Amino acid sequence: MKFLKITLLSLFLFSNCYTLSQLNSQDKNKIYGGTRSIFNYSSHPHNPFGGIFKFIGYVSLPFNFALDTAILPFTIPHYYITRNPYTKVFKKIKENDIEYVKKKIESGYPIDTEDDNGKTGLMLATSFGNFEMVKLFVENKADVNFKSYRSETAFSISLRTGNEKIQDYLIQNGIIVNPSTIGNSIKYGVKENTIIKLLAKIESCSEEEFNNWLKELAFTDYITLANKIFEKSYAINDPKKLDIKALVLSTRTLNSKMIQLLINKGMDVNYKTSVTHENLNLLTLKFNKDANNQKKLFDTIKVLTKLGVQVNEKNSENENALHYLTQSFHQNTEIVKFFVSKGLDFNSPNKVGYSPLMNSILYKQKETFDFFLSKKTIWEGKKGKSSLLGIAAYNDDSYFFDKLVTKVKDINFPGHMNRTPLIKAALNNNFSNIDTLLEKGANPTLKDTDGKTLKDYLTDELDHSNNIQPYSEGEKLRQKEIVKNIKRILERL
């Protein structure tokens, strides 16, 4: 009797271990994952434990290893009773075992049976790119248009995986093509010629679906396809019904050919956004001012200009194209010159008082700055808002300050908070700029809106430098140099 008990216990433990050895890591994680939301388990049990969880699916409990093991006598039978009987077939499909699957089909395997994830054998073969397996299923009358509970088909899977060979084969073997198929094909980068073949199967299309195609085409160079779409009987020929987003997206992607096509089809070349009042030129620059492909950006701008876009248009912040181009650490001097040649003013201030010339200093665009400086008219700023020399005096690159200090008319011009160039230089510890301004006759006694002069700011910085503890030897030397320069300038005052 004792021997029998030991034998039964051994068999029980062995069966448990064997069953566990058959599970993949994903299933084991589900089993021993601590607290789990039982209600969300899939309809098919993935392992022996799935069965008992289905019975108590209306609760969520913190199961542990001991409890999971204790209920194995109940879950193992349920697992083998309710599991998908064709699990091994699906495994062989993944492994591309043609002979095994062929024999199963010949012996009566239901050709459109779904696995636990709702995929048929054809869909599974497609997802793994097994072309010969796909052929086997199609030749044995598998439903090429079978749709899973996730609304997937074999063809939609082939689009996602990018398998062109399977795509062409499925097209030749009776797939049903609808407008969303065209949209997805464009989205996933299917070859243009392949999509044109699919388009031939479409007999009708709603306005929404048609516009969706155009929006997807904005990210491609499929001009031939775009033209063929507009040749269809269901094409939208009323420009008012065309979605302007397709044109905006084309500017974002610098798709000059698509821009030209859409404008030729009647889209508004002088469209402006409702809130920011940005036209197509400004939108193109907004999305691509840091673009690496400057030639493509320039070509797009020239195409838009040729098509009639107003180059002098400003946005709601009173900014023109030059503002956009100079609000970046990436220089676009050739495009800047193009817009200046079209009459754009680089001295034009935006609502907060900054001009493109000022931006070129802020963003350290030296080449653009030099080009602006070569022109006759230099706008120095708006009192109380901005000061051209003040911006340069604050900048830690003296390149701009050195070139401006001899050109501006008023070296005491007050900028934001009535701060003079002297005060701006002091705020960034640009002592060489302070020396230059004093030599040029700048007035150190002028006060800003806080009632403070150059001396006040230098004294504040001296107190600060004397009271902080440097965190490194390098910082200690830097602070020592600052104190030395402040004392030198204060003595001069």
SVG drawing of the C-alpha trace seen along z (x, -y; Angstrom):
<svg xmlns="http://www.w3.org/2000/svg" viewBox="-19 -109 61 111">
<polyline fill="none" stroke="black" stroke-width="0.4" points="0.0,0.0 2.8,-2.4 4.5,-1.5 1.3,-2.3 1.0,-5.7 4.6,-6.6 4.1,-5.5 0.9,-7.6 2.6,-10.6 5.6,-10.2 3.3,-9.9 1.4,-13.1 4.6,-15.1 6.0,-13.8 2.9,-14.7 3.0,-18.2 6.6,-18.7 6.0,-17.2 3.0,-19.5 5.0,-22.5 7.9,-21.6 5.5,-21.8 4.5,-25.4 6.3,-28.4 7.7,-31.2 4.6,-33.4 2.3,-30.8 4.4,-30.2 4.4,-34.0 0.7,-33.9 0.6,-31.1 3.1,-32.3 2.7,-36.1 1.3,-36.9 -2.0,-38.7 -3.7,-38.4 -6.9,-39.6 -8.5,-36.3 -11.4,-37.8 -9.1,-38.8 -7.9,-35.3 -8.4,-34.3 -11.3,-32.1 -9.0,-29.2 -7.0,-27.9 -3.3,-28.2 -2.2,-25.7 -3.7,-23.3 -4.3,-26.2 -6.4,-28.2 -9.3,-25.8 -9.8,-26.3 -9.3,-30.0 -12.3,-30.1 -14.5,-28.5 -13.8,-31.3 -13.5,-34.1 -15.7,-36.5 -13.0,-37.2 -9.4,-38.2 -7.3,-36.6 -3.7,-36.7 -2.7,-33.1 0.7,-31.8 2.8,-28.9 1.5,-26.5 -2.2,-27.1 -1.4,-26.8 0.3,-23.5 -2.5,-22.2 -5.2,-22.6 -3.3,-20.8 -5.4,-17.6 -8.4,-19.7 -6.8,-21.8 -4.8,-19.2 -7.9,-17.2 -9.7,-20.4 -6.8,-21.6 -6.6,-18.4 -10.4,-18.4 -10.8,-22.0 -7.5,-22.8 -7.4,-23.4 -7.1,-20.0 -5.0,-21.4 -2.3,-23.0 0.4,-20.8 -0.7,-21.7 -0.3,-25.4 3.1,-24.7 4.2,-22.9 2.9,-25.8 5.2,-28.1 8.0,-25.7 7.2,-25.6 6.8,-21.8 5.1,-21.4 4.9,-17.6 3.2,-17.3 0.6,-20.0 -0.1,-18.6 -0.8,-15.2 -3.1,-16.7 -5.0,-18.6 -5.4,-15.4 -6.6,-13.6 -9.4,-16.1 -7.9,-19.0 -10.5,-21.9 -8.7,-24.3 -10.0,-27.5 -9.6,-26.5 -8.4,-29.3 -5.7,-29.1 -6.0,-30.6 -5.3,-34.1 -8.0,-33.9 -5.6,-33.2 -6.2,-30.6 -3.4,-28.4 -3.2,-30.7 -2.9,-33.8 -0.3,-32.2 1.8,-31.1 1.5,-34.7 2.6,-36.2 5.8,-34.0 6.5,-34.7 6.2,-31.0 5.3,-31.4 5.1,-27.7 2.9,-27.1 0.7,-30.0 0.4,-28.3 -0.5,-25.0 -3.4,-26.5 -4.7,-28.5 -4.4,-25.5 -6.5,-23.6 -9.3,-26.2 -8.4,-28.2 -10.6,-31.3 -8.2,-34.1 -10.7,-36.7 -11.2,-35.1 -11.4,-37.9 -10.3,-37.2 -12.0,-38.7 -9.3,-41.4 -10.5,-42.2 -7.2,-40.8 -7.0,-39.0 -4.1,-37.2 -3.6,-40.1 -3.6,-42.8 -1.0,-40.7 1.1,-40.6 0.9,-44.4 2.1,-44.7 5.0,-42.3 6.0,-43.7 6.1,-40.4 5.7,-41.4 5.8,-37.9 2.8,-36.8 1.0,-40.1 1.2,-39.5 0.1,-35.9 -2.9,-36.7 -4.0,-39.5 -3.9,-36.9 -6.0,-34.5 -9.2,-36.4 -8.8,-38.7 -11.6,-41.2 -10.3,-44.7 -12.0,-47.6 -11.0,-51.2 -9.3,-50.5 -7.1,-48.0 -5.9,-50.8 -5.2,-53.1 -3.3,-50.4 -1.3,-49.5 -0.2,-53.1 0.5,-53.3 2.7,-50.2 4.7,-51.1 3.4,-48.5 4.9,-49.0 3.1,-51.6 2.4,-49.2 0.9,-46.7 -1.5,-49.3 -2.5,-50.3 -3.5,-46.7 -5.6,-46.8 -7.2,-50.1 -8.5,-48.5 -10.8,-46.3 -12.4,-49.3 -15.7,-50.3 -16.8,-52.9 -15.4,-55.0 -16.7,-57.5 -15.4,-61.1 -13.9,-60.2 -12.0,-57.2 -10.9,-59.1 -9.4,-61.9 -7.8,-59.3 -5.9,-58.0 -4.7,-61.5 -3.5,-62.0 -1.5,-58.7 -0.1,-59.7 1.4,-62.8 4.1,-60.6 5.0,-58.9 6.2,-59.7 3.4,-57.8 2.4,-60.5 1.3,-58.0 -1.1,-56.4 -2.4,-59.8 -3.2,-60.7 -4.9,-57.4 -7.0,-58.0 -8.2,-61.3 -9.1,-59.6 -11.6,-57.3 -15.4,-57.9 -15.8,-58.3 -12.9,-60.8 -13.7,-64.1 -13.6,-66.9 -15.0,-69.6 -12.0,-71.3 -14.3,-72.3 -14.7,-68.6 -11.0,-67.8 -9.4,-67.6 -6.9,-70.3 -4.9,-68.1 -3.5,-66.2 -1.9,-69.4 -0.7,-70.4 0.9,-66.9 2.6,-67.3 4.3,-70.5 5.4,-68.7 7.0,-66.0 8.4,-68.4 6.5,-66.5 6.6,-69.2 5.2,-66.9 2.2,-66.1 1.8,-69.7 1.7,-70.7 -0.8,-67.9 -3.2,-68.9 -3.1,-72.6 -3.6,-71.8 -6.7,-69.9 -8.1,-73.0 -6.9,-73.1 -6.4,-76.6 -2.8,-77.7 -3.3,-80.5 -4.8,-78.4 -4.1,-79.6 -4.6,-77.8 -7.5,-79.2 -5.6,-79.7 -2.0,-80.6 -2.8,-82.0 0.2,-80.1 0.1,-79.7 1.7,-76.9 5.1,-78.6 5.2,-79.1 3.9,-75.6 6.7,-74.1 9.3,-76.1 7.8,-75.3 7.9,-71.6 11.3,-71.5 13.5,-74.4 15.9,-71.8 15.7,-69.5 18.9,-68.0 17.8,-68.0 18.0,-71.7 17.9,-71.3 14.5,-69.5 13.3,-72.3 14.4,-75.0 12.8,-73.2 9.5,-72.9 9.6,-76.6 10.3,-77.6 7.4,-75.3 5.0,-77.0 6.1,-80.4 5.7,-79.5 2.2,-78.2 1.3,-81.6 1.8,-81.3 2.0,-84.8 5.6,-85.0 5.0,-88.1 2.3,-86.4 2.6,-86.7 1.3,-84.5 -0.8,-85.6 2.5,-86.5 3.4,-88.9 6.2,-86.6 7.2,-86.2 9.2,-83.4 12.5,-84.9 11.5,-84.6 10.9,-80.9 14.3,-80.4 16.2,-82.3 14.6,-80.5 16.9,-77.6 20.5,-76.6 20.4,-75.2 21.3,-77.8 19.3,-78.2 21.1,-81.1 20.3,-80.4 16.5,-80.3 16.9,-83.4 18.5,-85.2 15.6,-83.9 13.0,-85.5 14.9,-88.7 15.0,-88.9 11.2,-88.6 10.9,-91.6 10.7,-90.1 12.0,-92.5 14.6,-91.0 14.1,-94.0 10.4,-93.3 9.6,-92.7 7.2,-90.1 4.7,-90.8 7.3,-90.6 9.7,-92.8 12.2,-90.3 13.3,-90.7 14.9,-88.0 18.2,-89.8 17.9,-89.5 17.0,-85.8 20.2,-85.3 22.2,-86.5 20.1,-84.4 20.6,-81.3 24.2,-82.1 23.6,-82.0 26.8,-83.8 26.4,-83.5 22.8,-84.7 23.8,-87.5 26.5,-88.7 24.1,-88.7 21.6,-90.8 24.4,-93.2 25.5,-93.7 22.2,-95.4 21.7,-99.2 18.8,-99.3 19.4,-98.0 16.5,-98.2 17.9,-98.6 14.8,-97.4 11.8,-98.8 12.5,-100.6 11.4,-98.7 11.0,-95.5 14.2,-94.6 17.7,-95.9 19.8,-94.6 23.1,-95.6 21.7,-94.4 21.1,-90.9 24.6,-90.8 26.1,-92.1 24.5,-89.3 25.5,-86.6 28.6,-84.6 29.9,-84.7 31.5,-88.1 31.4,-87.6 28.0,-89.4 28.8,-92.2 32.1,-93.1 30.4,-93.6 27.4,-95.6 29.0,-97.9 30.4,-100.2 27.2,-100.1 24.3,-100.9 23.4,-104.6 22.7,-104.4 24.9,-102.2 22.6,-103.0 19.5,-101.8 17.2,-100.4 15.7,-96.9 13.5,-94.6 12.9,-96.2 14.8,-99.2 18.1,-97.3 21.0,-98.9 23.6,-96.9 25.9,-97.5 23.5,-95.9 22.8,-93.0 26.5,-92.3 26.8,-92.4 24.0,-89.9 26.1,-87.3 29.5,-88.4 30.7,-89.5 33.4,-91.8 35.1,-92.4 31.8,-93.7 31.4,-96.0 35.0,-97.3 34.3,-98.0 31.0,-99.8 32.6,-102.0 35.3,-102.9 32.7,-103.8 31.1,-106.1 28.2,-104.0 26.4,-105.5 26.8,-103.3 24.4,-105.4 21.2,-104.6 18.7,-102.6 16.4,-99.8 12.7,-99.3 14.0,-97.8 15.9,-101.0 19.3,-99.3 22.4,-100.5 25.4,-98.6 27.2,-99.2 24.2,-97.6 24.3,-94.4 28.1,-94.1 27.9,-94.5 25.2,-91.9 27.3,-89.4 30.3,-90.2 28.4,-89.4 27.1,-86.2 30.6,-85.1 32.0,-85.8 29.2,-83.8 29.1,-80.6 31.3,-77.6 32.8,-76.4 32.2,-72.7 35.4,-72.1 38.9,-73.5 37.9,-74.7 34.8,-76.5 37.0,-78.0 39.3,-79.5 36.4,-80.8 34.8,-82.5 38.2,-84.1 38.4,-85.5 34.9,-86.9 35.6,-88.6 38.8,-90.1 37.0,-91.5 34.1,-92.9 36.5,-94.7 38.5,-96.1 35.4,-97.5 33.9,-98.9 37.2,-100.8 36.9,-102.2 33.4,-103.4"/>
</svg>
